[in-house]
């Protein structure tokens, strides 16, 4: 493996572990701080919203900062946010610290994916993206279950110390393995958002937003939505998260090769269609451990198999705008994740935590519609995305 891509992937592993591990410790956080689980679930919402809102702003303000320096600064802020979470005495402090951690992720993640794409030739770009993004999917396979297990053996604060240590290790990997990467040409925020005026780009970003809003509506509250399958046992939940993460890693890496071979449309359509079916069946499949395993395998492979072809589709629309589009796609993903915490909390209040799959299927189905509209626009459109020089 290219050591440069490996270094970027290690940082993505740290960011991904923080994103996904919270779902496994929400019941403990809620009990420890004396708040309802849906309130604790806003840890996910705040982190994701911070990332989504700040990543385009940081991309504009830090365009002239050398890439390696920006990556290291992002990881430093990320670690600081998690250390504050680990020692936070109240839910207010916890939520504030999640905003800081999200800021660090906003500095790191889009910069890492854009750098990974730039390091590869065009014919291998999707595979390079898959290697970098593999850090996120491996975080679901190893980081999140391990963090959940650590929390079950001690307390949820130990999990946040674990995430902080992973972030520090990622900083060391980036420092020693990644060469210096020049800064980008200065481009203002308005110019960076200009591609949103292109219908193809906007529809592709909406596909990402709605798909991950649906995916994380269940994931954010997986501890209680799968309680029939786990029997409330945190170790069993950690095992299911491990299985989901392994499936996610396989889906992500396979999607890179399949997208290079068959194009993005086939992979996007197939993944989203299977996800809709999987979530519609989830109220029943999550009721027992064997069927929950099957549901999580489909969910992991297809959910994470969607990231690379979405990014490849955006780069195909406007290769010169790749760093910007990677940031916007990551922002759209995290807007979806932040919305998922609210959607899930509302679903629990209005219906039942075992019915979240039915609720989640709605935004995923809308993502399929947006994907078809984007594909139609790509076939019809001619010329590049409008960008200011």
C-alpha positions as CSV (number, residue, x, y, z in Angstrom):
1,X,0.0,0.0,0.0
2,X,1.2,3.5,-0.8
3,X,2.4,4.9,2.6
4,X,1.0,8.3,1.7
5,X,-2.5,6.9,1.3
6,X,-2.0,4.8,4.4
7,X,-1.1,7.9,6.5
8,X,-4.3,9.6,5.3
9,X,-6.3,6.5,6.1
10,X,-5.0,6.3,9.6
11,X,-6.3,9.8,10.3
12,X,-9.7,8.9,8.8
13,X,-9.7,5.9,11.1
14,X,-9.4,8.2,14.1
15,X,-12.1,10.6,12.8
16,X,-14.4,7.6,12.0
17,X,-13.9,6.0,15.3
18,X,-15.1,9.1,17.0
19,X,-18.1,9.4,14.7
20,X,-19.3,5.9,15.2
21,X,-18.3,4.9,18.7
22,X,-20.8,7.3,20.4
23,X,-23.7,5.2,19.2
24,X,-22.4,2.2,21.3
25,X,-22.1,4.2,24.5
26,X,-25.2,6.4,24.4
27,X,-27.1,4.4,27.1
28,X,-24.2,4.7,29.4
29,X,-23.7,8.5,28.7
30,X,-27.4,9.1,29.3
31,X,-27.4,7.2,32.6
32,X,-24.2,8.8,33.8
33,X,-25.3,12.3,33.1
34,X,-29.0,11.8,34.1
35,X,-30.5,12.7,30.7
36,X,-32.7,10.7,28.3
37,X,-31.1,8.7,25.5
38,X,-32.4,11.0,22.7
39,X,-30.8,14.0,24.5
40,X,-27.5,12.1,24.7
41,X,-28.0,11.3,21.0
42,X,-27.4,14.9,20.2
43,X,-23.7,14.2,20.8
44,X,-23.8,12.7,17.3
45,X,-25.9,15.6,15.9
46,X,-23.6,18.3,17.3
47,X,-20.4,16.6,16.1
48,X,-21.9,16.1,12.6
49,X,-23.4,19.6,12.3
50,X,-20.1,21.2,13.4
51,X,-18.4,19.3,10.7
52,X,-20.9,20.0,8.0
53,X,-21.1,23.8,8.7
54,X,-17.4,24.4,9.2
55,X,-15.8,22.3,6.5
56,X,-16.6,24.7,3.5
57,X,-15.6,27.7,5.6
58,X,-12.3,26.1,6.6
59,X,-11.7,25.1,3.0
60,X,-11.9,28.8,2.0
61,X,-10.0,30.3,4.9
62,X,-7.3,27.7,5.0
63,X,-6.7,27.2,1.3
64,X,-3.2,28.7,1.5
65,X,-2.2,26.5,4.4
66,X,0.1,23.6,3.3
67,X,-2.0,20.4,3.3
68,X,0.1,18.5,5.8
69,X,0.1,21.4,8.2
70,X,-3.7,21.6,8.0
71,X,-4.1,17.9,8.5
72,X,-1.9,17.9,11.6
73,X,-3.7,21.0,13.0
74,X,-7.1,19.3,12.5
75,X,-6.0,16.2,14.4
76,X,-4.7,18.4,17.2
77,X,-8.1,20.1,17.6
78,X,-9.8,16.7,17.2
79,X,-7.8,15.2,20.1
80,X,-8.4,18.3,22.3
81,X,-12.2,18.0,21.7
82,X,-12.2,14.4,22.8
83,X,-10.1,15.0,25.9
84,X,-12.7,17.6,27.0
85,X,-15.5,15.1,26.4
86,X,-13.7,12.6,28.5
87,X,-13.6,14.9,31.5
88,X,-16.8,16.8,30.9
89,X,-19.0,17.0,34.1
90,X,-22.3,17.8,32.4
91,X,-24.2,17.2,29.2
92,X,-23.6,20.9,28.3
93,X,-19.9,20.4,28.4
94,X,-20.2,17.2,26.5
95,X,-22.1,18.8,23.6
96,X,-19.7,21.8,23.5
97,X,-16.8,19.4,23.3
98,X,-18.4,17.5,20.4
99,X,-18.5,20.8,18.5
100,X,-14.8,21.2,19.0
101,X,-14.1,17.6,17.9
102,X,-16.3,18.2,14.8
103,X,-14.2,21.2,14.0
104,X,-11.1,19.1,14.0
105,X,-12.8,16.5,11.7
106,X,-13.8,19.4,9.4
107,X,-10.2,20.4,9.1
108,X,-8.9,16.9,8.5
109,X,-11.4,14.8,6.5
110,X,-12.1,16.7,3.3
111,X,-8.4,17.6,3.1
112,X,-7.4,14.0,3.4
113,X,-9.8,12.7,0.7
114,X,-8.9,15.5,-1.8
115,X,-5.2,14.8,-1.1
116,X,-5.7,11.1,-1.7
117,X,-7.5,11.7,-5.0
118,X,-4.7,14.1,-6.1
119,X,-2.0,11.5,-5.4
120,X,-3.4,8.9,-7.8
121,X,-3.7,8.9,-11.7
122,X,-7.2,9.3,-13.0
123,X,-7.7,5.7,-13.9
124,X,-6.9,4.7,-10.3
125,X,-8.6,7.6,-8.5
126,X,-11.6,5.6,-7.2
127,X,-9.3,2.9,-5.7
128,X,-7.1,5.6,-4.1
129,X,-10.3,7.2,-2.6
130,X,-11.3,3.7,-1.4
131,X,-8.0,3.3,0.4
132,X,-8.3,6.6,2.2
133,X,-12.0,6.1,3.0
134,X,-11.2,2.6,4.2
135,X,-10.0,4.3,7.4
136,X,-13.6,5.2,8.1
137,X,-15.0,1.8,7.3
138,X,-12.2,0.1,9.3
139,X,-13.1,2.4,12.2
140,X,-16.6,0.8,12.1
141,X,-15.0,-2.7,12.0
142,X,-12.4,-2.2,14.7
143,X,-12.4,1.3,16.3
144,X,-16.1,1.5,17.1
145,X,-16.6,-2.1,18.5
146,X,-13.3,-1.8,20.5
147,X,-14.4,1.6,21.9
148,X,-17.8,0.1,22.8
149,X,-16.2,-2.8,24.5
150,X,-13.9,-0.5,26.5
151,X,-16.9,1.4,27.6
152,X,-18.7,-1.8,28.7
153,X,-15.7,-3.0,30.7
154,X,-15.2,0.4,32.4
155,X,-17.2,3.5,31.6
156,X,-18.0,5.7,28.7
157,X,-15.2,8.2,29.6
158,X,-12.6,5.4,29.0
159,X,-14.0,5.2,25.5
160,X,-13.3,8.9,24.8
161,X,-9.7,8.5,26.2
162,X,-9.3,5.7,23.7
163,X,-10.5,7.9,20.9
164,X,-8.0,10.6,22.0
165,X,-5.2,8.2,21.9
166,X,-6.1,7.0,18.4
167,X,-6.2,10.6,17.3
168,X,-2.7,11.2,18.7
169,X,-1.4,8.1,16.9
170,X,-3.0,9.3,13.7
171,X,-1.1,12.6,14.1
172,X,2.2,10.7,14.4
173,X,1.4,8.7,11.2
174,X,0.6,11.8,9.2
175,X,3.7,13.6,10.5
176,X,6.2,10.7,9.7
177,X,4.6,9.1,6.6
178,X,3.0,11.9,4.6
179,X,5.3,14.2,2.6
180,X,4.8,18.0,2.3
181,X,1.8,18.8,0.1
182,X,1.6,22.4,-1.3
183,X,-1.3,24.7,-0.4
184,X,-4.1,25.2,-2.8
185,X,-4.6,28.4,-4.8
186,X,-6.6,31.0,-2.9
187,X,-10.3,30.7,-3.6
188,X,-13.1,32.5,-1.7
189,X,-16.0,30.8,0.0
190,X,-18.5,32.1,-2.7
191,X,-16.3,30.6,-5.4
192,X,-16.0,27.3,-3.5
193,X,-19.8,27.1,-3.3
194,X,-20.2,28.0,-6.9
195,X,-20.6,24.3,-8.1
196,X,-23.8,24.1,-6.1
197,X,-25.3,26.1,-8.9
198,X,-24.8,23.1,-11.2
199,X,-27.8,20.8,-11.0
200,X,-25.7,17.6,-11.4
201,X,-23.6,18.5,-8.4
202,X,-26.6,19.6,-6.2
203,X,-28.5,16.4,-7.0
204,X,-25.5,14.2,-6.2
205,X,-25.0,16.0,-2.9
206,X,-28.6,15.6,-2.1
207,X,-28.2,11.8,-2.8
208,X,-25.4,11.7,-0.2
209,X,-27.3,13.8,2.3
210,X,-30.6,11.8,2.2
211,X,-28.9,8.4,2.0
212,X,-26.8,9.0,5.2
213,X,-29.7,10.6,7.0
214,X,-31.5,7.3,6.6
215,X,-28.5,5.1,7.4
216,X,-27.6,6.9,10.6
217,X,-31.2,7.3,11.8
218,X,-30.9,3.7,12.9
219,X,-27.2,3.6,13.6
220,X,-27.3,6.5,16.1
221,X,-29.8,4.5,18.3
222,X,-28.6,1.0,17.4
223,X,-28.1,0.1,21.1
224,X,-31.9,0.3,21.7
225,X,-33.2,-0.5,18.2
226,X,-31.4,-3.8,18.3
227,X,-32.0,-4.6,22.0
228,X,-34.1,-7.6,21.1
229,X,-31.2,-9.2,19.3
230,X,-28.6,-8.2,21.8
231,X,-30.7,-8.8,24.9
232,X,-29.2,-5.5,26.2
233,X,-25.7,-7.1,26.4
234,X,-23.1,-4.5,25.5
235,X,-20.6,-7.2,24.5
236,X,-23.1,-8.6,22.0
237,X,-23.7,-5.1,20.6
238,X,-19.9,-4.6,20.2
239,X,-19.9,-7.9,18.3
240,X,-22.6,-6.7,16.0
241,X,-20.8,-3.4,15.4
242,X,-17.7,-5.4,14.6
243,X,-19.6,-7.4,12.0
244,X,-21.2,-4.3,10.6
245,X,-17.8,-2.6,10.3
246,X,-16.2,-5.6,8.6
247,X,-19.0,-5.6,6.1
248,X,-18.5,-1.9,5.6
249,X,-14.8,-2.3,4.9
250,X,-15.5,-5.0,2.3
251,X,-18.1,-2.9,0.7
252,X,-15.9,0.2,0.6
253,X,-12.9,-1.6,-0.9
254,X,-15.0,-3.5,-3.4
255,X,-16.8,-0.4,-4.5
256,X,-13.5,1.3,-5.4
257,X,-12.6,-1.5,-7.9
258,X,-16.2,-1.9,-9.1
259,X,-16.6,1.8,-9.7
260,X,-13.3,2.0,-11.7
261,X,-14.6,-1.0,-13.8
262,X,-18.3,-0.4,-14.3
263,X,-18.8,3.3,-13.5
264,X,-20.6,4.9,-10.6
265,X,-24.2,4.6,-11.7
266,X,-24.6,0.9,-11.4
267,X,-23.0,0.8,-8.0
268,X,-25.0,3.7,-6.6
269,X,-28.3,2.4,-7.9
270,X,-27.7,-1.2,-6.6
271,X,-26.5,-0.1,-3.2
272,X,-29.4,2.3,-2.5
273,X,-32.1,-0.1,-3.8
274,X,-30.8,-2.9,-1.4
275,X,-30.6,-0.4,1.5
276,X,-34.3,0.6,1.1
277,X,-35.3,-3.1,1.2
278,X,-33.1,-3.8,4.1
279,X,-34.5,-0.9,6.2
280,X,-38.1,-1.8,5.4
281,X,-37.5,-5.2,6.8
282,X,-35.5,-4.0,9.8
283,X,-38.4,-3.9,12.4
284,X,-38.6,-7.7,11.9
285,X,-35.0,-8.7,11.2
286,X,-33.7,-6.8,14.2
287,X,-35.9,-8.9,16.5
288,X,-33.5,-11.9,16.6
289,X,-29.7,-12.3,16.5
290,X,-29.4,-14.4,13.3
291,X,-31.6,-12.1,11.2
292,X,-30.0,-9.1,12.7
293,X,-26.6,-10.4,11.5
294,X,-27.9,-10.6,7.9
295,X,-29.5,-7.2,8.0
296,X,-26.2,-5.6,9.3
297,X,-24.2,-7.3,6.6
298,X,-26.4,-5.8,3.8
299,X,-26.4,-2.5,5.6
300,X,-22.6,-2.4,6.0
301,X,-21.7,-3.5,2.5
302,X,-24.2,-1.3,0.7
303,X,-24.0,1.7,3.0
304,X,-20.3,2.1,2.8
305,X,-20.2,0.9,-0.8
306,X,-22.0,4.1,-1.7
307,X,-19.3,6.6,-0.6
308,X,-16.7,6.0,-3.3
309,X,-19.0,6.0,-6.3
310,X,-20.6,9.2,-5.0
311,X,-17.2,10.8,-4.8
312,X,-16.2,9.4,-8.2
313,X,-19.4,10.8,-9.7
314,X,-18.6,14.3,-8.4
315,X,-15.0,14.2,-9.6
316,X,-16.2,13.0,-13.0
317,X,-18.5,16.0,-13.2
318,X,-15.7,18.5,-12.5
319,X,-12.2,17.0,-12.0
320,X,-10.6,20.5,-11.5
321,X,-12.9,21.1,-8.6
322,X,-12.2,17.8,-6.8
323,X,-10.9,19.3,-3.5
324,X,-14.0,21.5,-3.2
325,X,-16.4,18.7,-4.2
326,X,-14.9,16.3,-1.7
327,X,-15.4,18.8,1.0
328,X,-19.0,19.5,-0.1
329,X,-19.8,15.8,-0.3
330,X,-18.4,15.2,3.2
331,X,-20.4,18.2,4.5
332,X,-23.5,16.7,2.9
333,X,-22.8,13.4,4.5
334,X,-22.5,15.0,7.9
335,X,-25.6,17.1,7.5
336,X,-27.3,13.8,6.9
337,X,-25.8,12.4,10.0
338,X,-26.7,15.4,12.1
339,X,-30.3,15.2,10.8
340,X,-30.4,11.5,11.6
341,X,-30.0,12.2,15.3
342,X,-33.1,14.4,15.2
343,X,-35.1,12.1,12.9
344,X,-34.3,9.1,15.2
345,X,-35.2,11.0,18.4
346,X,-38.5,12.1,16.8
347,X,-39.2,8.6,15.6
348,X,-38.7,7.2,19.1
349,X,-41.0,9.8,20.6
350,X,-43.8,9.4,18.0
351,X,-43.6,5.7,17.2
352,X,-41.2,3.1,18.7
353,X,-37.5,2.5,18.6
354,X,-38.0,-0.8,16.9
355,X,-39.8,1.0,14.0
356,X,-36.8,3.2,13.1
357,X,-36.0,1.1,10.1
358,X,-39.3,2.1,8.5
359,X,-38.6,5.7,9.2
360,X,-35.1,5.5,7.9
361,X,-36.2,3.9,4.6
362,X,-38.0,7.1,3.6
363,X,-34.9,9.4,3.2
364,X,-33.0,6.5,1.6
365,X,-35.8,6.1,-1.0
366,X,-35.6,9.8,-1.7
367,X,-31.8,9.4,-2.2
368,X,-32.6,6.9,-4.9
369,X,-34.8,9.5,-6.6
370,X,-32.1,12.1,-6.4
371,X,-29.5,9.7,-7.8
372,X,-31.7,9.0,-10.9
373,X,-32.2,12.7,-11.5
374,X,-28.4,13.3,-11.1
375,X,-27.6,10.5,-13.6
376,X,-30.1,12.0,-16.1
377,X,-28.5,15.4,-15.7
378,X,-25.0,14.0,-16.2
379,X,-26.1,12.2,-19.4
380,X,-27.6,15.4,-20.8
381,X,-25.2,18.0,-19.6
382,X,-22.2,19.3,-21.6
383,X,-19.4,21.4,-20.4
384,X,-17.7,21.9,-17.0
385,X,-19.3,23.0,-13.7
386,X,-19.4,26.8,-13.6
387,X,-16.5,28.0,-11.5
388,X,-14.9,31.3,-10.9
389,X,-11.3,31.4,-12.0
